[in-house]
Amino acid sequence: MEYLFVYGTLMKGHHNNTFLSDSKFLGKCETVGKYQMLVDYIPYLNKRKFKPVKGELYMTHKTALGSIDELEGHPDFYKRERISVKYNNEIIDNVWCYFNYDDMGKRNLTNDFNNLDLVR
């Protein structure tokens, strides 16, 4: 089993959440590290330091990660990397997260895909 942090269309209520149907939803969380979210219909995280990103934490199987890797175009479009998240006032390390280092879209000042505040 693997931890997975999602921050966009894989979250509950969004169209790609079906990829996590066999995974266990643990709850809302945020990244420990500071990143920047860009949005061009779908969100992208890069490692420019801005502020923590809000999202959801799942416990998933490696087979589900393989399907999500295909969806996300890993490792050519998104790159799956390990991060730390804050969940229930605890730090969880070695959590998978998808990054994209292109400068596509607008900056989301909230770093929360469910609460967009976009600027160029």
N, CA, C and O atoms as a GROMACS GRO file, in nm:
protein
  480
    1MET      N    1   0.084  -0.118   0.000
    1MET     CA    2   0.000   0.000   0.000
    1MET      C    3   0.089   0.125   0.000
    1MET      O    4   0.198   0.126   0.057
    2GLU      N    5   0.039   0.229  -0.064
    2GLU     CA    6   0.113   0.353  -0.080
    2GLU      C    7   0.022   0.472  -0.046
    2GLU      O    8  -0.098   0.468  -0.072
    3TYR      N    9   0.081   0.576   0.011
    3TYR     CA   10   0.009   0.701   0.030
    3TYR      C   11   0.013   0.781  -0.100
    3TYR      O   12   0.114   0.781  -0.170
    4LEU      N   13  -0.098   0.850  -0.131
    4LEU     CA   14  -0.105   0.935  -0.249
    4LEU      C   15  -0.175   1.066  -0.212
    4LEU      O   16  -0.284   1.065  -0.156
    5PHE      N   17  -0.111   1.177  -0.244
    5PHE     CA   18  -0.170   1.310  -0.226
    5PHE      C   19  -0.223   1.355  -0.362
    5PHE      O   20  -0.150   1.355  -0.461
    6VAL      N   21  -0.352   1.394  -0.365
    6VAL     CA   22  -0.411   1.446  -0.489
    6VAL      C   23  -0.462   1.587  -0.463
    6VAL      O   24  -0.505   1.619  -0.353
    7TYR      N   25  -0.456   1.670  -0.568
    7TYR     CA   26  -0.488   1.813  -0.550
    7TYR      C   27  -0.574   1.869  -0.663
    7TYR      O   28  -0.596   1.990  -0.668
    8GLY      N   29  -0.622   1.783  -0.753
    8GLY     CA   30  -0.697   1.833  -0.868
    8GLY      C   31  -0.810   1.741  -0.907
    8GLY      O   32  -0.897   1.709  -0.826
    9THR      N   33  -0.810   1.697  -1.032
    9THR     CA   34  -0.922   1.620  -1.086
    9THR      C   35  -0.932   1.479  -1.030
    9THR      O   36  -1.028   1.408  -1.060
   10LEU      N   37  -0.837   1.436  -0.950
   10LEU     CA   38  -0.846   1.307  -0.882
   10LEU      C   39  -0.920   1.318  -0.748
   10LEU      O   40  -0.952   1.216  -0.686
   11MET      N   41  -0.947   1.441  -0.702
   11MET     CA   42  -1.016   1.459  -0.574
   11MET      C   43  -1.164   1.423  -0.587
   11MET      O   44  -1.220   1.418  -0.696
   12LYS      N   45  -1.224   1.398  -0.471
   12LYS     CA   46  -1.368   1.371  -0.464
   12LYS      C   47  -1.446   1.482  -0.535
   12LYS      O   48  -1.414   1.600  -0.521
   13GLY      N   49  -1.549   1.441  -0.610
   13GLY     CA   50  -1.632   1.537  -0.681
   13GLY      C   51  -1.580   1.577  -0.818
   13GLY      O   52  -1.647   1.652  -0.890
   14HIS      N   53  -1.462   1.530  -0.855
   14HIS     CA   54  -1.405   1.560  -0.986
   14HIS      C   55  -1.400   1.433  -1.071
   14HIS      O   56  -1.399   1.322  -1.019
   15HIS      N   57  -1.396   1.453  -1.203
   15HIS     CA   58  -1.417   1.342  -1.296
   15HIS      C   59  -1.314   1.230  -1.291
   15HIS      O   60  -1.347   1.117  -1.329
   16ASN      N   61  -1.194   1.253  -1.248
   16ASN     CA   62  -1.093   1.145  -1.244
   16ASN      C   63  -1.088   1.071  -1.110
   16ASN      O   64  -1.004   0.983  -1.093
   17ASN      N   65  -1.175   1.106  -1.017
   17ASN     CA   66  -1.176   1.038  -0.887
   17ASN      C   67  -1.208   0.889  -0.901
   17ASN      O   68  -1.178   0.811  -0.811
   18THR      N   69  -1.269   0.849  -1.013
   18THR     CA   70  -1.299   0.707  -1.035
   18THR      C   71  -1.173   0.621  -1.037
   18THR      O   72  -1.179   0.501  -1.010
   19PHE      N   73  -1.058   0.682  -1.069
   19PHE     CA   74  -0.932   0.608  -1.066
   19PHE      C   75  -0.895   0.565  -0.924
   19PHE      O   76  -0.810   0.477  -0.906
   20LEU      N   77  -0.958   0.625  -0.824
   20LEU     CA   78  -0.929   0.594  -0.684
   20LEU      C   79  -1.044   0.516  -0.619
   20LEU      O   80  -1.053   0.511  -0.496
   21SER      N   81  -1.131   0.456  -0.698
   21SER     CA   82  -1.249   0.388  -0.644
   21SER      C   83  -1.212   0.270  -0.554
   21SER      O   84  -1.287   0.237  -0.462
   22ASP      N   85  -1.099   0.207  -0.577
   22ASP     CA   86  -1.055   0.095  -0.492
   22ASP      C   87  -0.954   0.138  -0.386
   22ASP      O   88  -0.896   0.054  -0.318
   23SER      N   89  -0.934   0.268  -0.373
   23SER     CA   90  -0.840   0.322  -0.275
   23SER      C   91  -0.917   0.372  -0.154
   23SER      O   92  -1.037   0.398  -0.161
   24LYS      N   93  -0.847   0.384  -0.042
   24LYS     CA   94  -0.910   0.432   0.081
   24LYS      C   95  -0.887   0.581   0.096
   24LYS      O   96  -0.773   0.627   0.104
   25PHE      N   97  -0.997   0.658   0.099
   25PHE     CA   98  -0.989   0.802   0.124
   25PHE      C   99  -0.962   0.823   0.272
   25PHE      O  100  -1.040   0.777   0.356
   26LEU      N  101  -0.853   0.891   0.305
   26LEU     CA  102  -0.819   0.916   0.445
   26LEU      C  103  -0.871   1.051   0.492
   26LEU      O  104  -0.911   1.065   0.608
   27GLY      N  105  -0.869   1.151   0.404
   27GLY     CA  106  -0.921   1.281   0.442
   27GLY      C  107  -0.847   1.395   0.376
   27GLY      O  108  -0.756   1.374   0.295
   28LYS      N  109  -0.887   1.515   0.411
   28LYS     CA  110  -0.824   1.635   0.359
   28LYS      C  111  -0.690   1.657   0.429
   28LYS      O  112  -0.673   1.620   0.546
   29CYS      N  113  -0.597   1.717   0.356
   29CYS     CA  114  -0.464   1.743   0.413
   29CYS      C  115  -0.401   1.855   0.332
   29CYS      O  116  -0.462   1.910   0.241
   30GLU      N  117  -0.278   1.888   0.367
   30GLU     CA  118  -0.202   1.986   0.290
   30GLU      C  119  -0.056   1.947   0.291
   30GLU      O  120  -0.009   1.874   0.379
   31THR      N  121   0.016   1.997   0.192
   31THR     CA  122   0.158   1.965   0.182
   31THR      C  123   0.236   2.035   0.294
   31THR      O  124   0.197   2.143   0.340
   32VAL      N  125   0.343   1.974   0.336
   32VAL     CA  126   0.434   2.039   0.430
   32VAL      C  127   0.517   2.142   0.355
   32VAL      O  128   0.536   2.254   0.401
   33GLY      N  129   0.566   2.102   0.239
   33GLY     CA  130   0.645   2.192   0.156
   33GLY      C  131   0.558   2.295   0.088
   33GLY      O  132   0.437   2.280   0.075
   34LYS      N  133   0.625   2.402   0.044
   34LYS     CA  134   0.555   2.510  -0.027
   34LYS      C  135   0.577   2.491  -0.176
   34LYS      O  136   0.690   2.478  -0.223
   35TYR      N  137   0.467   2.491  -0.251
   35TYR     CA  138   0.471   2.473  -0.395
   35TYR      C  139   0.380   2.577  -0.460
   35TYR      O  140   0.308   2.650  -0.392
   36GLN      N  141   0.386   2.583  -0.592
   36GLN     CA  142   0.300   2.674  -0.667
   36GLN      C  143   0.206   2.591  -0.755
   36GLN      O  144   0.250   2.498  -0.823
   37MET      N  145   0.077   2.626  -0.752
   37MET     CA  146  -0.022   2.561  -0.837
   37MET      C  147  -0.056   2.653  -0.954
   37MET      O  148  -0.092   2.770  -0.936
   38LEU      N  149  -0.044   2.598  -1.073
   38LEU     CA  150  -0.088   2.665  -1.195
   38LEU      C  151  -0.210   2.590  -1.247
   38LEU      O  152  -0.219   2.468  -1.231
   39VAL      N  153  -0.304   2.661  -1.309
   39VAL     CA  154  -0.425   2.597  -1.359
   39VAL      C  155  -0.448   2.640  -1.504
   39VAL      O  156  -0.454   2.759  -1.534
   40ASP      N  157  -0.462   2.542  -1.591
   40ASP     CA  158  -0.501   2.561  -1.729
   40ASP      C  159  -0.604   2.452  -1.757
   40ASP      O  160  -0.575   2.354  -1.825
   41TYR      N  161  -0.723   2.468  -1.705
   41TYR     CA  162  -0.832   2.370  -1.698
   41TYR      C  163  -0.800   2.265  -1.593
   41TYR      O  164  -0.883   2.238  -1.506
   42ILE      N  165  -0.682   2.205  -1.598
   42ILE     CA  166  -0.637   2.111  -1.495
   42ILE      C  167  -0.521   2.176  -1.419
   42ILE      O  168  -0.452   2.263  -1.473
   43PRO      N  169  -0.499   2.134  -1.294
   43PRO     CA  170  -0.392   2.197  -1.216
   43PRO      C  171  -0.257   2.127  -1.235
   43PRO      O  172  -0.249   2.009  -1.269
   44TYR      N  173  -0.154   2.205  -1.213
   44TYR     CA  174  -0.016   2.157  -1.216
   44TYR      C  175   0.056   2.210  -1.094
   44TYR      O  176   0.037   2.326  -1.057
   45LEU      N  177   0.137   2.128  -1.032
   45LEU     CA  178   0.223   2.176  -0.923
   45LEU      C  179   0.366   2.182  -0.973
   45LEU      O  180   0.412   2.094  -1.046
   46ASN      N  181   0.436   2.288  -0.935
   46ASN     CA  182   0.580   2.293  -0.954
   46ASN      C  183   0.643   2.322  -0.819
   46ASN      O  184   0.573   2.345  -0.720
   47LYS      N  185   0.774   2.321  -0.815
   47LYS     CA  186   0.842   2.336  -0.686
   47LYS      C  187   0.885   2.478  -0.654
   47LYS      O  188   0.970   2.499  -0.568
   48ARG      N  189   0.826   2.577  -0.723
   48ARG     CA  190   0.850   2.714  -0.682
   48ARG      C  191   0.784   2.736  -0.547
   48ARG      O  192   0.667   2.705  -0.528
   49LYS      N  193   0.859   2.788  -0.455
   49LYS     CA  194   0.808   2.805  -0.319
   49LYS      C  195   0.702   2.914  -0.315
   49LYS      O  196   0.731   3.030  -0.345
   50PHE      N  197   0.580   2.878  -0.277
   50PHE     CA  198   0.471   2.974  -0.265
   50PHE      C  199   0.400   2.953  -0.132
   50PHE      O  200   0.411   3.036  -0.042
   51LYS      N  201   0.327   2.844  -0.118
   51LYS     CA  202   0.263   2.809   0.009
   51LYS      C  203   0.215   2.664   0.000
   51LYS      O  204   0.213   2.607  -0.109
   52PRO      N  205   0.177   2.604   0.114
   52PRO     CA  206   0.129   2.466   0.110
   52PRO      C  207   0.007   2.452   0.018
   52PRO      O  208  -0.070   2.546  -0.001
   53VAL      N  209  -0.009   2.332  -0.037
   53VAL     CA  210  -0.119   2.301  -0.128
   53VAL      C  211  -0.222   2.218  -0.054
   53VAL      O  212  -0.187   2.123   0.016
   54LYS      N  213  -0.348   2.253  -0.070
   54LYS     CA  214  -0.456   2.178  -0.008
   54LYS      C  215  -0.499   2.066  -0.103
   54LYS      O  216  -0.503   2.084  -0.224
   55GLY      N  217  -0.530   1.950  -0.044
   55GLY     CA  218  -0.572   1.836  -0.125
   55GLY      C  219  -0.627   1.725  -0.038
   55GLY      O  220  -0.677   1.748   0.072
   56GLU      N  221  -0.617   1.604  -0.090
   56GLU     CA  222  -0.671   1.486  -0.021
   56GLU      C  223  -0.565   1.377  -0.015
   56GLU      O  224  -0.479   1.367  -0.102
   57LEU      N  225  -0.574   1.296   0.090
   57LEU     CA  226  -0.481   1.186   0.112
   57LEU      C  227  -0.554   1.054   0.094
   57LEU      O  228  -0.663   1.034   0.148
   58TYR      N  229  -0.493   0.964   0.018
   58TYR     CA  230  -0.547   0.831  -0.007
   58TYR      C  231  -0.443   0.726   0.027
   58TYR      O  232  -0.322   0.751   0.022
   59MET      N  233  -0.491   0.608   0.063
   59MET     CA  234  -0.407   0.489   0.072
   59MET      C  235  -0.446   0.405  -0.048
   59MET      O  236  -0.563   0.369  -0.064
   60THR      N  237  -0.349   0.374  -0.132
   60THR     CA  238  -0.381   0.307  -0.258
   60THR      C  239  -0.285   0.192  -0.287
   60THR      O  240  -0.181   0.179  -0.222
   61HIS      N  241  -0.321   0.110  -0.384
   61HIS     CA  242  -0.239  -0.003  -0.426
   61HIS      C  243  -0.145   0.040  -0.539
   61HIS      O  244  -0.172   0.137  -0.609
   62LYS      N  245  -0.037  -0.033  -0.557
   62LYS     CA  246   0.056  -0.003  -0.665
   62LYS      C  247  -0.011  -0.017  -0.801
   62LYS      O  248   0.027   0.052  -0.895
   63THR      N  249  -0.110  -0.107  -0.813
   63THR     CA  250  -0.179  -0.122  -0.941
   63THR      C  251  -0.258   0.004  -0.975
   63THR      O  252  -0.262   0.045  -1.091
   64ALA      N  253  -0.321   0.066  -0.875
   64ALA     CA  254  -0.393   0.193  -0.898
   64ALA      C  255  -0.293   0.301  -0.938
   64ALA      O  256  -0.323   0.383  -1.026
   65LEU      N  257  -0.176   0.303  -0.875
   65LEU     CA  258  -0.075   0.402  -0.912
   65LEU      C  259  -0.033   0.385  -1.058
   65LEU      O  260  -0.008   0.483  -1.128
   66GLY      N  261  -0.026   0.261  -1.104
   66GLY     CA  262   0.008   0.237  -1.244
   66GLY      C  263  -0.096   0.296  -1.338
   66GLY      O  264  -0.060   0.355  -1.440
   67SER      N  265  -0.223   0.282  -1.305
   67SER     CA  266  -0.330   0.340  -1.387
   67SER      C  267  -0.325   0.492  -1.384
   67SER      O  268  -0.345   0.558  -1.486
   68ILE      N  269  -0.298   0.547  -1.266
   68ILE     CA  270  -0.290   0.693  -1.254
   68ILE      C  271  -0.166   0.745  -1.326
   68ILE      O  272  -0.169   0.853  -1.385
   69ASP      N  273  -0.056   0.669  -1.321
   69ASP     CA  274   0.064   0.707  -1.397
   69ASP      C  275   0.030   0.721  -1.546
   69ASP      O  276   0.076   0.815  -1.611
   70GLU      N  277  -0.048   0.628  -1.599
   70GLU     CA  278  -0.089   0.637  -1.740
   70GLU      C  279  -0.173   0.761  -1.764
   70GLU      O  280  -0.150   0.834  -1.861
   71LEU      N  281  -0.271   0.785  -1.678
   71LEU     CA  282  -0.356   0.903  -1.689
   71LEU      C  283  -0.273   1.031  -1.689
   71LEU      O  284  -0.295   1.120  -1.771
   72GLU      N  285  -0.178   1.039  -1.598
   72GLU     CA  286  -0.097   1.160  -1.578
   72GLU      C  287   0.022   1.170  -1.673
   72GLU      O  288   0.093   1.270  -1.674
   73GLY      N  289   0.044   1.066  -1.755
   73GLY     CA  290   0.157   1.069  -1.848
   73GLY      C  291   0.292   1.062  -1.779
   73GLY      O  292   0.390   1.117  -1.830
   74HIS      N  293   0.298   0.996  -1.665
   74HIS     CA  294   0.423   0.981  -1.590
   74HIS      C  295   0.517   0.889  -1.666
   74HIS      O  296   0.472   0.782  -1.709
   75PRO      N  297   0.640   0.922  -1.686
   75PRO     CA  298   0.715   1.035  -1.631
   75PRO      C  299   0.735   1.150  -1.730
   75PRO      O  300   0.815   1.240  -1.705
   76ASP      N  301   0.663   1.148  -1.844
   76ASP     CA  302   0.688   1.248  -1.947
   76ASP      C  303   0.611   1.379  -1.926
   76ASP      O  304   0.665   1.486  -1.954
   77PHE      N  305   0.486   1.372  -1.878
   77PHE     CA  306   0.407   1.492  -1.859
   77PHE      C  307   0.409   1.534  -1.712
   77PHE      O  308   0.464   1.638  -1.678
   78TYR      N  309   0.350   1.453  -1.627
   78TYR     CA  310   0.364   1.470  -1.482
   78TYR      C  311   0.475   1.377  -1.435
   78TYR      O  312   0.502   1.274  -1.497
   79LYS      N  313   0.539   1.414  -1.326
   79LYS     CA  314   0.641   1.329  -1.264
   79LYS      C  315   0.595   1.297  -1.123
   79LYS      O  316   0.568   1.387  -1.043
   80ARG      N  317   0.588   1.168  -1.093
   80ARG     CA  318   0.545   1.126  -0.959
   80ARG      C  319   0.666   1.128  -0.867
   80ARG      O  320   0.768   1.064  -0.893
   81GLU      N  321   0.654   1.206  -0.757
   81GLU     CA  322   0.764   1.223  -0.661
   81GLU      C  323   0.711   1.213  -0.520
   81GLU      O  324   0.591   1.228  -0.496
   82ARG      N  325   0.801   1.188  -0.425
   82ARG     CA  326   0.764   1.176  -0.284
   82ARG      C  327   0.768   1.312  -0.215
   82ARG      O  328   0.858   1.393  -0.237
   83ILE      N  329   0.667   1.336  -0.132
   83ILE     CA  330   0.660   1.458  -0.052
   83ILE      C  331   0.614   1.422   0.089
   83ILE      O  332   0.591   1.305   0.120
   84SER      N  333   0.601   1.523   0.174
   84SER     CA  334   0.544   1.507   0.307
   84SER      C  335   0.416   1.589   0.314
   84SER      O  336   0.406   1.697   0.255
   85VAL      N  337   0.316   1.535   0.386
   85VAL     CA  338   0.190   1.607   0.404
   85VAL      C  339   0.155   1.616   0.552
   85VAL      O  340   0.201   1.536   0.634
   86LYS      N  341   0.073   1.715   0.582
   86LYS     CA  342   0.021   1.732   0.719
   86LYS      C  343  -0.123   1.681   0.718
   86LYS      O  344  -0.208   1.734   0.646
   87TYR      N  345  -0.149   1.577   0.798
   87TYR     CA  346  -0.280   1.514   0.804
   87TYR      C  347  -0.316   1.490   0.951
   87TYR      O  348  -0.242   1.423   1.024
   88ASN      N  349  -0.428   1.545   0.995
   88ASN     CA  350  -0.471   1.530   1.136
   88ASN      C  351  -0.361   1.573   1.232
   88ASN      O  352  -0.334   1.504   1.331
   89ASN      N  353  -0.297   1.686   1.204
   89ASN     CA  354  -0.191   1.742   1.289
   89ASN      C  355  -0.068   1.654   1.301
   89ASN      O  356   0.011   1.669   1.394
   90GLU      N  357  -0.052   1.561   1.208
   90GLU     CA  358   0.068   1.478   1.203
   90GLU      C  359   0.134   1.493   1.067
   90GLU      O  360   0.068   1.527   0.969
   91ILE      N  361   0.264   1.469   1.061
   91ILE     CA  362   0.338   1.473   0.936
   91ILE      C  363   0.351   1.330   0.884
   91ILE      O  364   0.396   1.240   0.956
   92ILE      N  365   0.312   1.310   0.759
   92ILE     CA  366   0.329   1.180   0.694
   92ILE      C  367   0.429   1.200   0.581
   92ILE      O  368   0.408   1.283   0.493
   93ASP      N  369   0.537   1.123   0.584
   93ASP     CA  370   0.642   1.129   0.482
   93ASP      C  371   0.620   1.022   0.376
   93ASP      O  372   0.536   0.933   0.392
   94ASN      N  373   0.694   1.032   0.267
   94ASN     CA  374   0.693   0.934   0.158
   94ASN      C  375   0.556   0.919   0.094
   94ASN      O  376   0.510   0.808   0.067
   95VAL      N  377   0.492   1.032   0.068
   95VAL     CA  378   0.361   1.036   0.004
   95VAL      C  379   0.382   1.071  -0.143
   95VAL      O  380   0.453   1.167  -0.174
   96TRP      N  381   0.322   0.996  -0.233
   96TRP     CA  382   0.334   1.025  -0.376
   96TRP      C  383   0.254   1.147  -0.414
   96TRP      O  384   0.145   1.170  -0.362
   97CYS      N  385   0.308   1.226  -0.506
   97CYS     CA  386   0.243   1.346  -0.558
   97CYS      C  387   0.291   1.365  -0.702
   97CYS      O  388   0.404   1.329  -0.735
   98TYR      N  389   0.206   1.422  -0.786
   98TYR     CA  390   0.242   1.445  -0.926
   98TYR      C  391   0.277   1.592  -0.949
   98TYR      O  392   0.202   1.682  -0.910
   99PHE      N  393   0.392   1.616  -1.012
   99PHE     CA  394   0.442   1.749  -1.045
   99PHE      C  395   0.454   1.764  -1.196
   99PHE      O  396   0.474   1.666  -1.268
  100ASN      N  397   0.443   1.888  -1.243
  100ASN     CA  398   0.470   1.923  -1.381
  100ASN      C  399   0.546   2.055  -1.378
  100ASN      O  400   0.504   2.149  -1.310
  101TYR      N  401   0.656   2.062  -1.450
  101TYR     CA  402   0.744   2.179  -1.440
  101TYR      C  403   0.729   2.278  -1.554
  101TYR      O  404   0.810   2.370  -1.567
  102ASP      N  405   0.627   2.260  -1.640
  102ASP     CA  406   0.600   2.359  -1.745
  102ASP      C  407   0.527   2.477  -1.683
  102ASP      O  408   0.462   2.463  -1.579
  103ASP      N  409   0.537   2.592  -1.745
  103ASP     CA  410   0.466   2.712  -1.697
  103ASP      C  411   0.335   2.729  -1.774
  103ASP      O  412   0.320   2.822  -1.853
  104MET      N  413   0.241   2.639  -1.750
  104MET     CA  414   0.113   2.643  -1.820
  104MET      C  415   0.006   2.702  -1.729
  104MET      O  416  -0.001   2.670  -1.611
  105GLY      N  417  -0.076   2.788  -1.784
  105GLY     CA  418  -0.192   2.837  -1.710
  105GLY      C  419  -0.163   2.956  -1.621
  105GLY      O  420  -0.061   3.023  -1.632
  106LYS      N  421  -0.259   2.978  -1.532
  106LYS     CA  422  -0.254   3.090  -1.438
  106LYS      C  423  -0.221   3.039  -1.299
  106LYS      O  424  -0.250   2.925  -1.264
  107ARG      N  425  -0.159   3.128  -1.219
  107ARG     CA  426  -0.130   3.093  -1.079
  107ARG      C  427  -0.259   3.091  -1.000
  107ARG      O  428  -0.345   3.178  -1.016
  108ASN      N  429  -0.272   2.992  -0.914
  108ASN     CA  430  -0.387   2.986  -0.824
  108ASN      C  431  -0.341   3.035  -0.687
  108ASN      O  432  -0.265   2.967  -0.618
  109LEU      N  433  -0.387   3.153  -0.650
  109LEU     CA  434  -0.339   3.216  -0.526
  109LEU      C  435  -0.381   3.140  -0.400
  109LEU      O  436  -0.319   3.158  -0.295
  110THR      N  437  -0.483   3.057  -0.407
  110THR     CA  438  -0.528   2.981  -0.290
  110THR      C  439  -0.454   2.849  -0.274
  110THR      O  440  -0.453   2.791  -0.165
  111ASN      N  441  -0.391   2.800  -0.383
  111ASN     CA  442  -0.330   2.667  -0.385
  111ASN      C  443  -0.431   2.558  -0.346
  111ASN      O  444  -0.396   2.457  -0.285
  112ASP      N  445  -0.557   2.582  -0.383
  112ASP     CA  446  -0.667   2.490  -0.354
  112ASP      C  447  -0.753   2.484  -0.480
  112ASP      O  448  -0.818   2.583  -0.515
  113PHE      N  449  -0.754   2.369  -0.549
  113PHE     CA  450  -0.826   2.355  -0.675
  113PHE      C  451  -0.976   2.372  -0.657
  113PHE      O  452  -1.046   2.407  -0.753
  114ASN      N  453  -1.028   2.347  -0.538
  114ASN     CA  454  -1.171   2.366  -0.511
  114ASN      C  455  -1.207   2.510  -0.477
  114ASN      O  456  -1.324   2.541  -0.454
  115ASN      N  457  -1.108   2.597  -0.473
  115ASN     CA  458  -1.128   2.738  -0.438
  115ASN      C  459  -1.032   2.822  -0.523
  115ASN      O  460  -0.930   2.870  -0.474
  116LEU      N  461  -1.065   2.838  -0.649
  116LEU     CA  462  -0.974   2.902  -0.743
  116LEU      C  463  -0.973   3.054  -0.730
  116LEU      O  464  -1.078   3.117  -0.716
  117ASP      N  465  -0.854   3.112  -0.736
  117ASP     CA  466  -0.834   3.256  -0.744
  117ASP      C  467  -0.714   3.274  -0.839
  117ASP      O  468  -0.600   3.280  -0.796
  118LEU      N  469  -0.744   3.282  -0.970
  118LEU     CA  470  -0.641   3.275  -1.073
  118LEU      C  471  -0.592   3.412  -1.115
  118LEU      O  472  -0.670   3.505  -1.132
  119VAL      N  473  -0.460   3.424  -1.131
  119VAL     CA  474  -0.396   3.545  -1.182
  119VAL      C  475  -0.287   3.505  -1.280
  119VAL      O  476  -0.234   3.394  -1.272
  120ARG      N  477  -0.254   3.593  -1.371
  120ARG     CA  478  -0.144   3.568  -1.466
  120ARG      C  479  -0.013   3.583  -1.399
  120ARG      O  480   0.091   3.566  -1.463
   0.00000   0.00000   0.00000
